[in-house]
Amino acid sequence: MSKTMLELVNISKAYRDGTEKRQILDDVSLSVNEGEFIAIVGPSGSGKSTLLSIAGLLLSPDSGKVLIAGEDVTSRSRREHTKLRRRRIGFIFQNHDLLPYLKTEDQLAIIQEKSQRDKVKTDDLLRELDIENCRGQFPSKMSGGEKQRAAIARAFVNDPDVILADEPTASLDAERGRRVAEMIRSEVKKRKKAAVMVTHDTRILDLTDKIYRIDNCKLITYEQH
């Protein structure tokens, strides 16, 4: 039986807009098992990125709980959240967010603790993602697809429980975007990670196991037409 690696329970979040209170998420729940690749869609401003930020412990909910591998981590301190993000959550961003002054292999090494550094793991990821030739290259010398694949490698290198991807194909053309989504799916399945991807790219939704839509502050099952 698959283990639930990420669970959001009755999450609510609102923001102040002048004198008014704007509800973004209202009693939202989601569970993602190991080896499961989930997509969340919805219009801009619907709360997709807010939900991802709460799942990644970057933002606190007004109410509700965040559980990683069954452990409630909602009320931990900011310092503990930082440690949890580093060890148990991998992030893939729209614009890769690689550091311009580091070569690819150093991008991966810098987020690992010395005790965790594993050359074999780095070698395996670079080979699986077909960017071994980029090992000693700076981002300025890499294509958009290569940079995004390096970002995928960085997300997986610490062997986290959860992968969170925020519009990972938005800056790529259709062919490269699909290839990146296929690589994320492949790594999720092989390494038994729980992955949540926020996306506007409907062309890659067939690669996911489940699709949800945020509508009127609620998370609902999404049916493709």
Order of alpha helices (4+ residues) and beta strands (2+ residues): beta-beta-beta-alpha-beta-beta-alpha-beta-alpha-alpha-alpha-beta-alpha-beta-beta-beta
